[in-house]
Amino acid sequence: MNRTRQTALFLSLLFALFGATACPGNESGGSGGGDPTLTAERDVDLAIQTIADAICEGTWACFDTHAAALVAALEITDEGVSSLEKCKEVVADQMTRASRDILVQSVKDGRVQIRRSSLGACAQALHDDLCTNRIDRFMPPECRNAIAGFVEPDQPCLDDFECADQGLCLRYSLQCYGTCHPLEHTLHTCGEITCGPGESCTVFQGESVCFDRLRPPCLSDADCEIGSCDANSRCDGDITTVVTIQGEGETCIETDTTLEVCELGLFCDWDTDGLPVCRVHGSEGDPCTGQSSCEYGLYCDAGVCQPRLLLEVGEPCESAFDCRSLRCMSDGDLSEFVCAEVSVCELPDEWPPTDEP
């Protein structure tokens, strides 16, 4: 089984949004001059940028008050993103590199409709999720309406958004495609209770519970890493007095009772002789002590921030960000990772497929 080295950035959310879908319909396009490829490309580019903007704006607005936005902010900052505008550029670029070609093909195939007039509602929902700690729930219905699927249950699919009625595209084999399932069929039992999509089953105080990493079960405030224990015995995830936003040159330490977070645009430099401090990301040619020291697009080599040259397919890699394709994979014992190509999955001509040659 192939193993993929995941991107460190919280862009896993973005790939959940755009795993491999989008398609034309009555609302798609409008300026393609009759060229379906051009229309599809413009629709996909608009959707990608709209969603990238929403995620970055939600992160910047709520990172000091809500755990979901804080998690996103820390991961984005670790990648050298130093401003809101740079965040929008980087997130859109990585979504484009990872999924644009696949999305365009799905648009042309007519499996999903991008509803331009509904993209604003999707963006608002993503922003609100970051600011209300709902980011681990399944994708907002507003986004499933903006990128609406038409593939019926039990039919082959490339991604969740291809499935009608907000269904899920589930894979049960090593094939690149799955089959659409109604959302209610993805619920799973956990002892005497039922967990929803995205939740895992765990045991807390001897009882089965559905675990959401942003809202874990609790008995008291002491059980919550961030926030307090609410009336439903879940950590509410709200950040109030536990976080202090620190400026350049100030410490960024974490204790059992306090969490010092660098303001957005700075990173926490642990490579010091004393306590870690907040610093500005280095530009090309600046001295550095680690990968987080340099602006996005640069890497720390021999103590100096230098341009990051994206690797081509087949070249050894350490993370997805090393590869132009954003795919760093290993086929065997995980001893070596190489950049892999982004390929458009081909669905079977007949369904269900047969084993006959």
C-alpha positions as CSV (number, residue, x, y, z in Angstrom):
1,M,0.0,0.0,0.0
2,N,1.3,3.4,-0.9
3,R,2.0,5.8,2.0
4,T,2.0,9.5,1.4
5,R,4.0,11.9,3.5
6,Q,1.3,14.4,4.5
7,T,1.8,18.2,4.2
8,A,2.5,19.7,7.6
9,L,0.3,22.6,6.8
10,F,-3.3,22.6,7.8
11,L,-3.9,22.5,4.0
12,S,-5.3,19.0,4.6
13,L,-8.5,21.0,5.0
14,L,-8.0,22.4,1.6
15,F,-7.5,19.0,0.1
16,A,-10.6,17.8,1.8
17,L,-12.4,20.7,0.1
18,F,-10.8,20.0,-3.3
19,G,-9.7,16.4,-3.4
20,A,-10.6,16.0,-7.1
21,T,-13.8,17.7,-8.1
22,A,-15.8,20.5,-9.7
23,C,-17.9,20.7,-12.8
24,P,-20.1,22.8,-15.1
25,G,-23.8,23.4,-15.0
26,N,-26.3,26.2,-15.4
27,E,-24.3,28.5,-13.1
28,S,-20.8,27.6,-14.1
29,G,-18.7,29.9,-16.2
30,G,-20.1,32.8,-18.1
31,S,-17.0,34.2,-19.8
32,G,-15.4,31.3,-21.5
33,G,-16.3,32.4,-25.0
34,G,-17.9,29.0,-25.7
35,D,-14.6,27.1,-24.9
36,P,-15.5,24.5,-22.2
37,T,-11.8,24.2,-21.1
38,L,-11.4,27.9,-20.6
39,T,-14.8,28.1,-18.8
40,A,-13.8,25.2,-16.5
41,E,-10.4,26.8,-15.8
42,R,-11.9,30.1,-14.8
43,D,-14.5,28.5,-12.6
44,V,-11.9,26.4,-10.8
45,D,-9.6,29.4,-10.3
46,L,-12.4,31.5,-8.9
47,A,-13.4,28.7,-6.5
48,I,-9.8,28.1,-5.3
49,Q,-9.1,31.8,-4.7
50,T,-12.4,32.4,-3.0
51,I,-11.9,29.5,-0.5
52,A,-8.2,30.4,0.1
53,D,-9.2,33.9,0.9
54,A,-11.9,32.8,3.4
55,I,-9.6,30.4,5.2
56,C,-6.8,32.9,5.6
57,E,-9.2,35.7,6.6
58,G,-10.8,33.4,9.2
59,T,-7.4,32.4,10.6
60,W,-6.3,36.0,10.9
61,A,-9.5,37.2,12.5
62,C,-9.9,34.5,15.2
63,F,-6.5,32.9,15.9
64,D,-6.3,34.6,19.3
65,T,-9.9,33.6,20.4
66,H,-10.6,30.1,19.0
67,A,-8.6,26.9,18.9
68,A,-9.4,26.0,15.3
69,A,-8.0,29.3,13.9
70,L,-5.1,29.0,16.3
71,V,-4.1,25.6,15.0
72,A,-4.3,26.9,11.5
73,A,-2.3,30.0,12.3
74,L,0.5,28.1,14.0
75,E,0.8,25.7,11.1
76,I,0.7,28.4,8.5
77,T,3.3,30.5,10.3
78,D,5.6,27.5,10.6
79,E,5.7,27.4,6.8
80,G,7.0,31.0,6.7
81,V,3.8,32.8,5.7
82,S,4.2,36.3,7.1
83,S,1.1,38.2,6.1
84,L,-2.6,37.8,5.3
85,E,-2.0,38.6,1.6
86,K,0.9,36.1,1.5
87,C,-1.4,33.5,3.1
88,K,-4.0,33.9,0.4
89,E,-1.3,33.6,-2.3
90,V,0.3,30.5,-0.8
91,V,-2.9,28.7,0.0
92,A,-4.3,29.3,-3.5
93,D,-1.0,28.3,-5.1
94,Q,-0.8,25.0,-3.2
95,M,-4.4,24.2,-3.9
96,T,-3.7,24.9,-7.6
97,R,-0.6,22.7,-7.7
98,A,-2.3,19.9,-5.9
99,S,-5.7,19.8,-7.6
100,R,-6.3,22.3,-10.4
101,D,-5.8,19.9,-13.3
102,I,-8.0,17.3,-11.7
103,L,-10.7,19.8,-10.9
104,V,-10.7,21.2,-14.5
105,Q,-11.1,17.7,-15.9
106,S,-14.0,17.0,-13.6
107,V,-15.6,20.3,-14.6
108,K,-15.4,19.3,-18.3
109,D,-16.8,15.9,-17.5
110,G,-20.0,17.4,-16.0
111,R,-19.9,15.5,-12.7
112,V,-20.2,18.6,-10.5
113,Q,-21.5,22.1,-10.9
114,I,-19.7,25.1,-9.6
115,R,-22.3,27.6,-8.6
116,R,-20.6,30.9,-8.7
117,S,-23.4,32.7,-7.0
118,S,-23.1,30.4,-4.0
119,L,-19.3,30.6,-3.5
120,G,-19.8,33.6,-1.2
121,A,-21.9,31.6,1.2
122,C,-19.3,28.8,1.2
123,A,-16.6,31.3,2.0
124,Q,-18.6,32.7,4.9
125,A,-19.2,29.3,6.3
126,L,-15.5,28.4,6.3
127,H,-14.7,31.7,8.0
128,D,-17.4,31.0,10.6
129,D,-16.1,27.5,11.2
130,L,-12.7,28.8,12.0
131,C,-14.2,31.3,14.4
132,T,-16.6,28.8,16.1
133,N,-14.3,25.7,16.4
134,R,-16.3,23.6,13.9
135,I,-13.5,23.1,11.5
136,D,-13.3,19.3,12.2
137,R,-16.9,18.7,11.2
138,F,-17.7,17.6,7.7
139,M,-17.4,20.3,5.0
140,P,-20.0,23.0,5.4
141,P,-23.3,22.4,3.6
142,E,-22.9,25.8,2.0
143,C,-19.7,24.5,0.2
144,R,-21.4,21.4,-0.9
145,N,-24.1,23.6,-2.4
146,A,-21.6,25.8,-4.1
147,I,-19.8,22.9,-5.6
148,A,-22.7,20.5,-6.1
149,G,-22.3,16.9,-7.1
150,F,-24.6,14.8,-9.4
151,V,-23.2,11.3,-8.9
152,E,-25.9,9.0,-7.4
153,P,-25.3,6.5,-4.6
154,D,-23.3,3.3,-5.5
155,Q,-21.8,5.0,-8.5
156,P,-18.1,5.5,-9.0
157,C,-16.7,8.9,-7.8
158,L,-13.4,10.7,-7.4
159,D,-14.2,12.9,-4.4
160,D,-17.0,13.7,-1.9
161,F,-18.1,16.7,-3.9
162,E,-19.1,14.5,-6.8
163,C,-21.7,12.8,-4.7
164,A,-25.3,14.0,-4.8
165,D,-27.1,15.2,-1.7
166,Q,-23.9,15.8,0.3
167,G,-22.9,12.1,0.1
168,L,-19.4,10.8,0.7
169,C,-17.0,9.1,-1.8
170,L,-15.7,6.1,0.1
171,R,-12.8,3.9,-1.1
172,Y,-12.5,0.3,0.1
173,S,-9.5,-0.7,-2.1
174,L,-6.3,0.6,-3.6
175,Q,-8.2,1.9,-6.6
176,C,-8.0,5.7,-7.2
177,Y,-11.8,6.0,-7.2
178,G,-14.5,5.2,-4.7
179,T,-18.3,4.9,-4.7
180,C,-20.8,7.4,-3.5
181,H,-22.7,6.7,-0.2
182,P,-25.5,8.7,1.4
183,L,-24.2,10.6,4.4
184,E,-26.2,8.7,7.0
185,H,-24.5,5.4,5.8
186,T,-21.1,6.8,7.0
187,L,-22.2,6.9,10.6
188,H,-20.5,4.2,12.7
189,T,-21.2,2.6,16.1
190,C,-19.1,3.3,19.1
191,G,-20.2,1.1,22.0
192,E,-23.8,2.1,22.6
193,I,-23.6,5.4,20.7
194,T,-23.1,6.5,17.1
195,C,-20.3,8.6,15.8
196,G,-20.5,10.8,12.7
197,P,-18.1,11.5,9.8
198,G,-14.7,12.7,10.9
199,E,-15.1,11.5,14.5
200,S,-13.2,8.6,16.0
201,C,-14.3,6.2,18.7
202,T,-12.4,6.3,22.0
203,V,-12.9,5.5,25.7
204,F,-13.0,8.3,28.3
205,Q,-13.6,7.5,32.0
206,G,-14.7,4.0,31.1
207,E,-17.3,5.1,28.6
208,S,-17.3,5.1,24.8
209,V,-17.3,8.6,23.3
210,C,-16.9,10.1,19.8
211,F,-13.7,12.0,19.7
212,D,-13.3,15.4,18.0
213,R,-9.7,16.7,18.5
214,L,-11.0,20.3,19.0
215,R,-13.8,19.3,21.4
216,P,-12.5,16.3,23.5
217,P,-14.5,14.9,26.3
218,C,-13.9,16.3,29.8
219,L,-15.1,16.2,33.4
220,S,-13.7,19.5,34.5
221,D,-11.7,22.5,33.1
222,A,-8.5,20.7,34.1
223,D,-9.2,18.1,31.4
224,C,-9.1,20.7,28.7
225,E,-5.8,21.8,27.0
226,I,-7.6,24.9,25.7
227,G,-10.9,26.3,26.9
228,S,-13.2,25.0,29.5
229,C,-15.5,22.0,30.1
230,D,-19.0,22.9,28.9
231,A,-22.4,21.5,30.0
232,N,-22.2,18.7,27.5
233,S,-18.9,17.5,29.1
234,R,-16.9,18.6,26.0
235,C,-14.0,21.2,25.9
236,D,-15.5,24.2,24.3
237,G,-12.3,25.1,22.6
238,D,-12.7,28.8,23.2
239,I,-9.4,30.6,24.0
240,T,-9.8,33.3,26.7
241,T,-7.1,33.9,29.3
242,V,-4.9,30.9,28.4
243,V,-3.2,32.6,25.4
244,T,-1.0,35.7,25.3
245,I,-0.1,37.2,21.9
246,Q,3.6,38.1,21.8
247,G,5.5,40.6,19.6
248,E,8.9,40.5,18.0
249,G,11.7,39.8,20.6
250,E,9.2,38.6,23.3
251,T,9.2,35.0,24.6
252,C,7.0,32.3,23.3
253,I,6.9,29.7,26.0
254,E,4.2,27.2,27.0
255,T,3.4,26.0,30.5
256,D,0.5,24.1,32.1
257,T,-1.3,27.4,32.6
258,T,-0.1,29.8,29.9
259,L,0.5,29.7,26.2
260,E,2.5,32.5,24.6
261,V,1.8,32.7,20.8
262,C,3.7,34.9,18.4
263,E,1.5,37.4,16.6
264,L,0.8,36.4,13.0
265,G,3.7,37.2,10.7
266,L,6.3,36.0,13.3
267,F,7.6,32.6,14.2
268,C,8.8,31.1,17.5
269,D,12.5,30.6,17.4
270,W,13.6,27.7,19.7
271,D,17.2,27.7,18.5
272,T,18.4,30.2,21.1
273,D,20.7,30.0,24.1
274,G,17.9,31.0,26.4
275,L,14.1,31.0,26.2
276,P,12.4,30.8,22.8
277,V,11.5,34.2,21.3
278,C,9.3,35.6,18.5
279,R,11.2,36.6,15.4
280,V,10.6,37.8,11.8
281,H,11.0,35.3,9.0
282,G,14.3,35.7,7.2
283,S,14.5,36.9,3.6
284,E,16.9,35.5,1.0
285,G,20.4,35.7,2.2
286,D,19.5,36.2,5.9
287,P,21.0,33.9,8.6
288,C,18.7,31.1,9.8
289,T,18.7,28.3,12.3
290,G,15.8,26.1,11.0
291,Q,13.2,25.7,8.3
292,S,10.7,28.0,10.1
293,S,13.3,30.8,10.2
294,C,12.8,31.6,6.5
295,E,10.0,33.1,4.5
296,Y,7.8,30.8,2.5
297,G,9.6,29.7,-0.7
298,L,13.0,29.7,1.0
299,Y,14.8,27.1,3.0
300,C,17.6,27.1,5.5
301,D,20.8,25.7,4.0
302,A,24.2,26.1,5.7
303,G,22.7,28.7,8.0
304,V,21.4,31.0,5.2
305,C,17.9,31.4,3.8
306,Q,18.0,30.3,0.1
307,P,15.4,29.9,-2.7
308,R,13.6,26.6,-2.5
309,L,13.9,24.8,-5.8
310,L,10.9,22.6,-6.3
311,L,11.8,19.0,-7.1
312,E,10.4,17.2,-10.1
313,V,8.8,13.8,-10.3
314,G,11.2,11.0,-9.3
315,E,13.6,13.2,-7.2
316,P,14.1,12.3,-3.5
317,C,12.0,14.5,-1.1
318,E,11.4,15.0,2.6
319,S,8.0,16.6,2.5
320,A,5.2,17.4,0.0
321,F,6.4,21.0,0.0
322,D,9.6,20.0,-1.6
323,C,7.8,18.8,-4.7
324,R,6.3,20.8,-7.6
325,S,3.4,18.2,-7.6
326,L,2.9,18.5,-3.8
327,R,3.2,14.6,-3.7
328,C,6.0,13.0,-1.7
329,M,5.5,9.3,-1.7
330,S,7.0,5.9,-0.9
331,D,6.0,2.6,-2.5
332,G,7.8,0.3,-0.1
333,D,9.3,0.2,3.3
334,L,9.3,4.0,3.8
335,S,13.1,4.2,3.5
336,E,13.0,6.6,0.6
337,F,10.4,9.1,-0.5
338,V,10.3,10.6,-4.0
339,C,8.2,13.2,-5.7
340,A,5.2,11.7,-7.5
341,E,3.1,13.0,-10.3
342,V,-0.4,14.3,-10.0
343,S,-2.5,12.1,-12.2
344,V,-6.2,12.3,-13.0
345,C,-8.0,9.1,-12.0
346,E,-9.8,7.3,-14.7
347,L,-13.2,5.9,-13.8
348,P,-14.3,2.5,-15.1
349,D,-16.2,2.5,-18.4
350,E,-18.7,0.1,-17.0
351,W,-20.1,-0.2,-13.5
352,P,-19.8,-2.4,-11.5
353,P,-16.4,-3.3,-13.1
354,T,-15.8,-6.9,-14.0
355,D,-12.7,-9.1,-13.6
356,E,-12.8,-10.2,-17.2
357,P,-10.0,-9.1,-19.5
